[in-house]
Amino acid sequence: MKKTTKILKKILLIASTIFAVVFPSRIYNDSKYNDSEYSTTAEYYNDLTNINLYPTDIDGVDVKYVDENRFQGFHLTPLTKSCISVWYFVLVVLREALILKVHKN
């Protein structure tokens, strides 16, 4: 019984540590990096199948919609092929994916 209690205490400690790190960092990121342009468009998140509502005016990125039978999505191509623009492009794609994931739930 003591062994089980020790294991449960360790699990609780790990869970509370994760909680104490993740949620304050999410609150900080939301307050610092909140993009009000995309977060206020409720129709964008309510109708995910309407392609015209998706933002396609990303600086330094050419956005093309791809529609094949099994694959639908966006092809994002950086306009300049430097290392900095590629990393910026990756960050923009990740930010858009996170915005969709947060507002989809």
PyMOL commands that set and color helices and strands:
alter all, ss='L'
color gray80, all
select helices_A, chain A and resi 2-33+36-39+42-46+51-53+83-104
alter helices_A, ss='H'
color red, helices_A
select strands_A, chain A and resi 61-67+72-78
alter strands_A, ss='S'
color yellow, strands_A
deselect
rebuild
show_as cartoon
